[in-house]
Amino acid sequence: MYVNGHTIYIAGSKNPFTTKQGVRDWYGDSTKTPFWGNVEDSDRYQHVMISINTNPDITQAVGHSLAGPGSLQLQKNMPSRIKSTERL
């Protein structure tokens, strides 16, 4: 994740063959995306919430690849705070 001004940029999945985070990303993507589970339970979403709570100026979320459902879920859960989302 990267915060710049009012925007949080949420990265997509990492390569599962190179890092432990990659393995967790792929597990979360395959079991916690909206079609198969609750995106709020994913490791990535939990980290995003920590950043959101420590950066009160964030009003936009941009998600890349399978981080897109997380950014959309943020806007759904926090409509008065997250004014716009974008999926790359």
DOLO-83233 format. One record per residue: residue number from 1; residue in three letters; chain; x, y, z negated of N, C-alpha, C, O, CB in turn. Coordinates in steps of 0.2 Angstrom, whole numbers, plus 5000, padded with zeros to 4 digits. Last residue first. Glycine has a CB too. Example, Ala and Ser with C-alpha at 12.3 -4.5 7.8 and 13.67 -1.06 7.14 Angstrom:
BEGIN
2_SER_A_5064_4989_4965_5068_4995_4964_5064_5000_4961_5067_5006_4960_5070_4997_4971
1_ALA_A_5066_4972_4961_5062_4978_4961_5066_4984_4961_5071_4983_4958_5057_4978_4955
end
This chain:
BEGIN
88_LEU_A_4962_4997_5056_4966_4997_5061_4968_4990_5064_4972_4989_5068_4973_5000_5059
87_ARG_A_4948_5005_5050_4951_4998_5050_4955_4998_5057_4953_5000_5062_4946_4992_5051
86_GLU_A_4943_5017_5038_4945_5015_5045_4949_5009_5045_4953_5007_5040_4950_5021_5047
85_THR_A_4932_5027_5029_4936_5021_5029_4938_5020_5037_4934_5023_5041_4933_5014_5027
84_SER_A_4927_5040_5018_4928_5037_5024_4933_5031_5024_4937_5031_5020_4930_5042_5029
83_LYS_A_4925_5043_5004_4921_5046_5009_4921_5043_5016_4917_5043_5020_4922_5054_5010
82_ILE_A_4925_5037_4989_4928_5035_4996_4924_5037_5001_4919_5034_5003_4930_5027_4996
81_ARG_A_4916_5043_4980_4923_5044_4980_4926_5043_4986_4930_5047_4989_4926_5040_4974
80_SER_A_4903_5038_4982_4904_5046_4980_4911_5047_4980_4913_5053_4980_4901_5047_4973
79_PRO_A_4905_5025_4984_4903_5029_4989_4903_5037_4988_4904_5041_4992_4895_5028_4991
78_MET_A_4912_5012_4979_4913_5019_4977_4911_5024_4982_4915_5028_4984_4921_5020_4975
77_ASN_A_4908_5001_4986_4908_5001_4978_4909_5008_4976_4906_5009_4970_4913_4997_4976
76_LYS_A_4910_5004_4999_4903_5002_4997_4902_5002_4989_4897_5004_4987_4902_4994_4999
75_GLN_A_4923_5008_5000_4918_5013_5001_4911_5010_4999_4907_5015_4996_4918_5014_5009
74_LEU_A_4929_4995_4996_4930_5001_4992_4924_5006_4993_4922_5009_4988_4937_5004_4993
73_GLN_A_4925_4987_5007_4922_4986_5001_4923_4992_4996_4918_4993_4992_4925_4979_4998
72_LEU_A_4933_4993_5017_4925_4994_5018_4922_4992_5011_4917_4996_5009_4923_4989_5023
71_SER_A_4945_4989_5012_4944_4996_5013_4936_4997_5013_4934_5002_5010_4947_4999_5019
70_GLY_A_4943_4975_5013_4945_4978_5007_4943_4985_5007_4940_4988_5002_4952_4977_5005
69_PRO_A_4942_4973_5027_4936_4971_5023_4937_4974_5016_4932_4976_5013_4935_4964_5022
68_GLY_A_4956_4977_5031_4950_4981_5033_4944_4979_5029_4940_4984_5026_4948_4979_5040
67_ALA_A_4965_4968_5029_4964_4973_5023_4958_4977_5025_4956_4981_5020_4971_4977_5022
66_LEU_A_4967_4961_5040_4962_4958_5035_4962_4962_5029_4958_4960_5024_4964_4951_5034
65_SER_A_4971_4975_5049_4970_4968_5049_4965_4966_5044_4960_4969_5043_4976_4964_5049
64_HIS_A_4973_4989_5037_4975_4985_5043_4974_4978_5043_4975_4975_5038_4983_4986_5044
63_GLY_A_4963_5002_5031_4965_4995_5031_4967_4992_5037_4964_4993_5042_4959_4991_5028
62_VAL_A_4962_5016_5023_4963_5014_5029_4966_5007_5028_4971_5006_5025_4968_5018_5033
61_ALA_A_4951_5027_5014_4955_5021_5014_4956_5018_5021_4951_5018_5025_4951_5015_5010
60_GLN_A_4950_5043_5006_4949_5039_5012_4954_5033_5011_4959_5033_5008_4952_5043_5018
59_THR_A_4952_5049_4994_4945_5049_4996_4944_5045_5003_4939_5045_5006_4943_5056_4997
58_ILE_A_4962_5051_4980_4961_5047_4986_4953_5047_4988_4949_5046_4983_4963_5040_4984
57_ASP_A_4965_5058_4968_4963_5062_4974_4962_5058_4980_4960_5061_4986_4969_5066_4976
56_PRO_A_4968_5050_4958_4961_5052_4958_4959_5056_4964_4954_5058_4966_4959_5056_4952
55_ASN_A_4977_5037_4956_4977_5042_4961_4970_5045_4962_4967_5043_4967_4980_5040_4968
54_THR_A_4974_5026_4948_4980_5031_4946_4980_5037_4950_4984_5041_4949_4986_5027_4946
53_ASN_A_4964_5020_4954_4962_5022_4948_4968_5027_4945_4967_5031_4941_4962_5017_4943
52_ILE_A_4970_5016_4966_4964_5021_4967_4963_5024_4960_4962_5030_4959_4958_5017_4969
51_SER_A_4979_5007_4962_4981_5013_4965_4976_5018_4965_4977_5024_4964_4984_5012_4972
50_ILE_A_4971_4997_4957_4975_5000_4952_4978_5007_4955_4978_5012_4952_4982_4996_4951
49_MET_A_4964_4993_4968_4960_4997_4963_4965_5000_4958_4963_5005_4955_4956_4992_4959
48_VAL_A_4974_4987_4975_4972_4993_4978_4968_4997_4972_4968_5003_4972_4967_4992_4984
47_HIS_A_4976_4976_4967_4981_4980_4968_4979_4987_4970_4981_4992_4968_4987_4978_4972
46_GLN_A_4963_4969_4970_4965_4971_4963_4971_4976_4963_4971_4981_4959_4967_4965_4959
45_TYR_A_4965_4967_4984_4960_4972_4981_4961_4974_4974_4960_4980_4973_4953_4969_4982
44_ARG_A_4975_4957_4984_4976_4964_4987_4971_4969_4984_4973_4975_4983_4975_4963_4995
43_ASP_A_4969_4946_4978_4975_4949_4975_4976_4957_4977_4977_4961_4974_4981_4945_4976
42_SER_A_4951_4946_4977_4957_4945_4981_4963_4949_4977_4962_4954_4974_4957_4947_4988
41_ASP_A_4939_4949_4973_4943_4944_4969_4950_4943_4972_4954_4940_4969_4939_4937_4968
40_GLU_A_4933_4957_4982_4935_4960_4976_4939_4955_4971_4943_4958_4967_4929_4962_4972
39_VAL_A_4928_4948_4992_4934_4951_4993_4937_4955_4987_4943_4956_4986_4933_4957_4998
38_ASN_A_4922_4933_4989_4921_4939_4986_4928_4943_4987_4933_4941_4984_4919_4940_4979
37_GLY_A_4920_4922_5003_4920_4923_4996_4919_4930_4994_4916_4934_4998_4927_4921_4993
36_TRP_A_4918_4920_5016_4920_4914_5012_4920_4916_5005_4920_4911_5001_4926_4911_5014
35_PHE_A_4916_4933_5022_4912_4927_5025_4913_4921_5020_4909_4916_5020_4915_4925_5032
34_PRO_A_4924_4942_5016_4917_4942_5015_4913_4936_5017_4908_4934_5015_4914_4948_5019
33_THR_A_4938_4933_5009_4935_4938_5014_4928_4937_5014_4925_4932_5011_4938_4937_5021
32_LYS_A_4944_4923_5001_4940_4929_4998_4937_4934_5003_4935_4939_5000_4945_4932_4993
31_THR_A_4950_4913_5008_4945_4911_5003_4941_4917_5000_4936_4916_4997_4949_4908_4997
30_SER_A_4959_4919_5017_4955_4913_5019_4950_4911_5014_4945_4908_5016_4960_4907_5020
29_ASP_A_4965_4930_5010_4962_4931_5017_4957_4925_5018_4952_4926_5021_4967_4932_5022
28_GLY_A_4971_4923_4999_4966_4928_4998_4962_4929_5005_4956_4930_5004_4969_4934_4996
27_TYR_A_4981_4915_5006_4976_4912_5002_4970_4917_5001_4964_4915_5002_4979_4910_4995
26_TRP_A_4988_4926_5012_4984_4921_5016_4979_4917_5012_4974_4916_5015_4989_4916_5020
25_ASP_A_4993_4932_5000_4989_4936_5005_4985_4931_5009_4979_4932_5010_4994_4940_5010
24_ARG_A_5001_4922_4994_4995_4924_4991_4990_4928_4996_4984_4928_4995_4997_4929_4985
23_VAL_A_5010_4921_5004_5006_4915_5003_5000_4917_4999_4995_4915_5001_5010_4910_4998
22_GLY_A_5016_4934_5003_5013_4931_5009_5008_4925_5008_5003_4925_5011_5018_4930_5014
21_GLN_A_5022_4933_4991_5016_4938_4992_5012_4936_4998_5006_4936_4999_5018_4945_4992
20_LYS_A_5032_4925_4993_5027_4923_4989_5021_4927_4990_5015_4924_4990_5029_4922_4981
19_THR_A_5038_4925_5011_5037_4928_5004_5032_4925_5000_5027_4922_5003_5036_4936_5004
18_THR_A_5038_4918_5023_5044_4922_5020_5044_4925_5013_5049_4926_5010_5045_4928_5025
17_PHE_A_5027_4912_5027_5033_4908_5027_5039_4912_5024_5044_4909_5023_5034_4905_5034
16_PRO_A_5016_4921_5027_5016_4916_5022_5023_4912_5021_5024_4909_5016_5011_4912_5022
15_ASN_A_5018_4938_5031_5020_4931_5033_5020_4926_5027_5025_4927_5023_5027_4931_5037
14_LYS_A_5005_4948_5024_5012_4946_5025_5013_4939_5028_5008_4935_5027_5016_4948_5019
13_SER_A_4990_4956_5030_4993_4950_5027_5001_4950_5029_5003_4952_5034_4990_4944_5030
12_GLY_A_4990_4974_5030_4987_4967_5031_4991_4962_5028_4996_4963_5024_4987_4966_5039
11_ALA_A_4990_4988_5019_4993_4983_5024_4989_4977_5024_4986_4975_5020_5000_4982_5022
10_ILE_A_4981_5002_5017_4982_4996_5014_4984_4991_5020_4981_4990_5025_4975_4993_5012
9_TYR_A_4983_5019_5012_4984_5014_5018_4986_5007_5015_4990_5006_5011_4990_5016_5022
8_ILE_A_4974_5031_5006_4977_5025_5004_4977_5021_5010_4972_5019_5013_4974_5022_4998
7_THR_A_4973_5049_5006_4972_5043_5010_4977_5037_5007_4983_5038_5006_4974_5043_5017
6_HIS_A_4976_5062_5002_4970_5059_5000_4968_5052_5003_4963_5049_5003_4964_5064_5003
5_GLY_A_4993_5059_5002_4988_5064_5001_4981_5061_4998_4981_5058_4993_4986_5068_5007
4_ASN_A_4996_5043_5004_4998_5050_5007_4992_5055_5006_4988_5054_5010_5001_5049_5014
3_VAL_A_5001_5028_4998_4996_5034_4997_5000_5040_5000_5005_5041_4998_4995_5034_4990
2_TYR_A_5001_5011_5003_5005_5018_5003_5000_5023_5002_4995_5023_5006_5009_5019_5010
1_MET_A_5004_4994_5000_5000_5000_5000_5004_5006_5000_5010_5006_4998_4995_5000_4994
end
